[in-house]
Amino acid sequence: MGLTPMMNQYLEIKENYKDCILFFRLGDFYEMFFEDAEVASKELELVLTGRDCGLEKRAPMCGIPYHASNSYIGRLVSKGYKVAICEQVEDPAASKGIVKRDVIKIVTPGTYNDSNFIDESKNNYIMCIYLDENSKKASISTTDISTGEFFNTCFEFRGNLVYDEISKFSPNEIIISSNADSDFIKELMLYTSALITRRCVDYFKIIEEDLLFSHFGEEVRELDDTSGGSAYALLKYVIETQKMALSNINHIEIYDIVDYMIIDANSRRNLELVENIREKTKKGSLLWVLDRAQTSMGSRQLRKWIEQPLISRKEIEKRLEAVEELYNNPFVLEEIREALKEIYDIERIIGKISNKNVNGKDMVSLKISLNKIPKIKETLKACNSSLLSYYFNEIDEMEDIKNLLENSILDDPSITLKEGNIIKDGYSDEVDQLRGAKLHGKEWIAALENQEREFTGIRSLKVGYNKVFGYYIEISKANYSSIPEGRYIRKQTLANAERFITQQLKEMEDKILGAEEKLTTLEYDLFVEIRGAVEEQISRMQKTAKFISELDCLTSFALIALENNYIKPIISEGDVINIKDGRHPVVEKVIPRGEFVSNATNLDNIENQLLIITGPNMAGKSTYMRQVALITLMAQIGSFIPASYAEVSICDKIFTRIGASDDLAGGKSTFMVEMWEVANILKNATKNSLVLLDEVGRGTSTYDGLSIAWSVIEYLCNNQNMRCKTLFATHYHELTRLEEEIKGVKNYSVAVKEVENSILFLRKIVEGGADQSYGIEVAKLAGLPEEVINRAKEILKNLEDNSVYSSKSEIIKDSNTTNQPVKEAAITEEQVAIENSAPKVNKKNIEENVQLDFLSLSKENLIKSIANLDILSITPIEAINKLYELTKQAKDLI
């Protein structure tokens, strides 16, 4: 047995799209076969059936109605599948044998633009990564085909820099050169949930230079073979999947990663810039606070601003001046926001025009949007800030496009283009004539029904229509006797009625249906012509849409500042971050108004370079640290900030090491992840960076953790090429002694008030180190049983009473040996001597706050017993007994 012709055709097409689920058009259905059917039936919850295919076994099969395909495609794409749409590409009535079919489009996670499945406030990016083995560089290009944005950068290849770019754009699909090693790919898959497609290195070699020039023109002369490799491959991939070149991709933004503030993936997550850590949703993020944009374009632009803070003082101050002018002119602000409210997503409408997927209603939305632009320009005319004046001069009102749409497209057109009812009366004489013929014909039909009822006296007589028989006169069986002989021609017999036609009705039917068909075809042709005329103006529309989106962001900033009492920061190119009455922008929004406790911050690169912050858990240390980072970032995106005063020096990078998390998939423990993050900071921070370190060293033993934390502080402060502004929160109170030893280190703590056996967090950051950890009190607040709390207090007292720290400090540090980590060691007489010559530690801090495990305590008790022996006065018998006792204790500890 051999395969049927249809199945042969299916398998031939499927061979070219092995990585896709093939939607194979059969009549009114898309059918899937074999493995595709098995996958789709499971993912889409479809019934899996079978079809005779010419083999012994039936081919597994499932299908969906073609008119409902969008929802099914969206579900598959959202799960990371590619879908190849295979259509009939010739008229079945005109074909001989099997109908010719071909794939007309490939839908992938990075190219899907159905508004029902993509977030209007987010870009749907697809990224291309090319690793050039010769230059040792990575070239990255990123595009959103729905908006036409296209970005390109190139840098010396380092895995962490690639991961940072991925976290910045959050692409849904990544194409990467096959020369990337398996470890890098494995790590990449841990950083992103995007669909990863590998392509051979030759795929990135620029063979058709015209492809780049046709889209970007002279701009691509800046690209070499490496940087242009990713751009070329990405364009080629888009054309392969969309089966056309997209006219909205016409500008390439070439940037260097140092053109913006660098924020690594971990810091973006910890600072919750665009999504919260817990649910991965917008609520609870900085974006959630700042996004009051009136348009989808504005929301997407604001997200990009937050992901890429500026480092140019000039550009930052332009935005701040614009926000200040809007802030000081609430009426101007309100007028602009009212106009913006009625502007649709121009960028994505342009994308639909480019993709030949736009309908009449989209064109009406574009017309409505263009109608609001003159009002915005008129309002901006009175503005004086450089950025708002620039928008006034550069925004194009596009009167020609607006007039074309106003004159041509109906205000309420059909959604489907091939149904007609799109073109306005008066735009085309031929459309008017055909529409008149169609309308008069239907009027004649209605008059015919009344005429025949009068003539026959049959009140139930009716004139109907269907696609099979056309127009007919229907008379029920009960009235057969009243039918005039020879007046009608029998057409169809039903169970309870007869259907007839007349020669006159048949002639009018030909006129009506002919007019309808011609009108539908003509309206479609005219719409395509109008679409083409608008498409020629895409660059103008994109330029204005970008200005509108940026203006939307600035008005959002001004409104947020008015509502939340934000102030304009002073941007400095010095080394100072000086904030008075700073507040966390997110936390203050989720607690009752006025209850957030503000705090000051004073950081620089000399006297206040590293602030050691101590205090109990839950007191607000992490909130305070994040608050400083977010205020700095807000200032650098051009937003007002939650404070009463702020001078902010420009930061080139923000690093955070906050919270505990493991990486089981990557084979890393909590402590390993922590150390990896700290290592990344120490390798990449500069003197202009802002670093937040929270509880460094807590993932290991007390001694090891304290040693690491101590050494990290020394490195940050004594490395002359770094000395970055740092906030260092810790429970190791021993570190507070470093204020006396290292220039630039300052101690701060979170104020706590003790009230009747409990504690009250004051949330205020004050100078000086904390003298207690209050760990048990915090556990009590968390709801631990009273029995557990009381027992913990007993154990803590025993640990404090018996701790060797009461007489000997375990922190051994020679004041002459800086930059050396502290090491754990048994105490000897020589070490005691060294300790006595070193700066004194606050014993009260050590006694009350260092937490020891029970094995360490037993060892220290043994050492204490030996140290306290008076060997000159002990008798031989006592010595033997004591030696036996000490030996037994030592064996128990092995």
C-alpha positions, 0 to 999 in steps of 0.5 A: 500500500502507498500513501494517498496523494493528499498525505504525500503532499502533507509529508512533503510540506511537513519535511520543510517545517520539522520544528513546527506544528503544521496546520494543514487546510482541508476545506473549512478545517485545519487538520494535524496528523501524526506527531503534530496531532498527538501534541496538539490534541494534548495541548489544546484538549482536542479529540484525537481521531484517525484518518486513512492515509494509505498505510496499514494503520490510520494516521493520528489526526485532530482538527480545528475550524479555520475561522476559530484558529487564532485562539488555538494558535495563541494557546500553542504559541504561548506554550512555546510551539511554532505553528506553520499555517498551510493554506490552499493556494489555488481555487479548488474549482479550477484545479485538476487533481489535488489542490495546491497547498503551501505554508503562507506564514509561520507563527512563533512566540517572538512573531505572534502579534494577536492582541488577544494573546500579547500584553498591549503594555509590553513589547513582544521581542525576538532576539538574535545572538551571534557569537563570533569565534574570531573576534571573540565578540557577541552581537545581539539584535532585538526586534518587535515586529508589531512595533517595528523597533530594531536594536543592535549592540556588540561587545566582548563576549562574556556570559553575564553581559549576554544574560543582562541583555536578555533580562533587559528585553525579556524576549519570547524567542531567541535565535542563537548561533550553533557555535555556542557551547552547551554549558552556555546554552544550559545557563541561558535556559536557566535565565529565560523561558524564551523559545531557543532556536539554534542556527548554523554559523553560516546563517549569520554570514552576510550574503545579501547586503541588499537585505540590510540596506533595503530596510535600514539604508545608510545606517547599516554602514556602522555595522561590521561582519560581527555586529551586522551578523545578528541583524542580518540573521534576525531580518532573514528569520523574520522574512522566513516566518512572515513570508514577506519583508515588513516595511515597519522595520526601517530604522536600526538603533545601534547602541553600546551597552555602556550607553545606559545604566547597567543593571544585571539580571539579579539586581533587576529581580531584587529591585522589582523594577517591572514585576514583583518577585513572588507572582511575577506580575506588574503589581508591586513593582516600580513600573506599577507605581509609575505607569499612569500612561494613557496609551499602550505605546506610553506604557511600553515606552515607560517600561523601556525607560525603567529597563534602561536608565540614562547616564547622560546628565544632559538627557536626564535633565531634559526629561526632568525639565519637561516633567517640572513644567507639566508639574507646575502647569496642571491645566496643560497636563490635564489637557494633554492627558485628555487628548492622549486618552483617545489615541489608540496604539498607532505603533501596532496599527502600523505593524498590521498595515506592514503585515497586510493584516489591518482591517477597516476598524483599525483604520478608523482607530488610526483616523481617530488617533490622528484627529487628536494630534492637533489638540496635543500640538496646540497645547504644547505650543505654550510650553518652554522646556526644550523637550516639550518644545522639540515635540511641538516642532517635530510632531507631524499632524499628518493631515493628508493621511487623516483626510484620506481615511476620513474620506474613504473608510466608513465609520463602522466598517465590517471587520472582515475585508471580503464582506464589503461595507468598508468604503464611504459613499462619495469616495468612488463613483463605481462603488456608489453605482454598484451600491445603488444597484444593490440597494434598489434591487433589494427594494424591488425584491421587497416590493415584489413580495407585497405585489405577489401577496396582493395578486394571489391573496396569500398573506403568508407568501414570502420572498427568501434567499439562500446561497444554493438557490438564490432568490425564491417565492415560498408558499405553504402547502395550505395555500397550494390551491390559491397558486395562480396557474402558470404564474410561477416556475417550481424550484424546490419542494419542501415538507410543508411548502413549495418554492418558486421563481419567476423569469423577472425574479431570476433576472433581478437576482442576477443584477443584485448578486452581480452588483454585490459580488462586484461591489465586494471585490471593488471595495476590497481592491480600494481598501488595499489601495488605501492601505498601500497609500498609508503604508508609504507614510509609515516612517512619518507615523512611527516618528510621531508615535514615538514622540507621543509615547514619550510625552505620555511617559512624561505626563505620567511622571508629572501626575505621579509627582503631584499625587505622591508629593515627589520632588525634582532631584538635582543631578550631579556628575560628582560622587554624592548621593544625598537624600533627605526624607527618602521613601520607598516608592512602592512600599508607601503605596501599599500601606496607609497614606502617611505611615511610611517612615522616611529616611535620609541617606548620605553616600560618597566615595570618600568619607561615607563610602560604605554604610554598615547597617545593623538591626533586627530582621523585619526592621526595614534594612532591606526596604531602606537599601532598595529605596536608595537604589530605586530613588537613584534609578528614578532620578536617572530615568527623568522622574521626580522622586519620593523625598524632600530633597535629593542630590543624585550623582549619576551611577553607571551600574547598580548591583544588589545582593539581597535575599536568599535563593538557591538554584537547584537546576543549576546545581548551586546551593543558596550559599553558592548563589550568594557567593556567585552574586558577590563575585560578579559585583566585585569583578564589575563594579566601578567607582561610579556604581551603587552596590547593595549587599544584604547579609553577605556570608549568612549562608555558611558558618558564623566564622566563615560568614564573618570572615567573608563579610569582613574581607569583602568590606576591605576589598570594596574600600581599599581597592582604589579602582573601585571604592563604589558607594555601598550599603552593607546590611549585616547581623555580624555586629563585629563588623561595626569596629571597621568604622574606626579602622577603614576610611569611608566606613560608617555605622548605621542601625535601625532604631528599635524600642523595647516595650514590655518584653517586646520590641517596636520597629521604629523604621528609622535609620540612625547613626551608630551600630546596633547592640542587639539582634532581637532575633527571638523577639522577631520570632515571637512576632512571627507567631512561634509558640511561647514554649519555643520562645521561652526555651530559646531565651534559656539557650541564648542565656547559656550560650552567652554565659559560657561563651569563650567570647566573655574572655577571649575575642575570636576575631583575630585581626592584625591591624597591619595586615589589611585586605586579608580575610579573617580566619577561624583558628584555635586560640593560642597564647601567641594569638592572644598576644596578637589580639591584645595588640589589635584594636579592641572589639566591643565585647558587649556586641560580641557576647550578645550577638554572635550565635554559636552552634552547640558543637562549637560551644562544647569545643570552646568549653573544653579549651576553657577548661584546659586554659583554666588549669592550675598545673602548679598546685594540682596533685598527681591524683587530681591531674590523672582524674582531670586528664581522664575527664578531658580525654573523654570530653575530647573523644565525644567531640570527634 
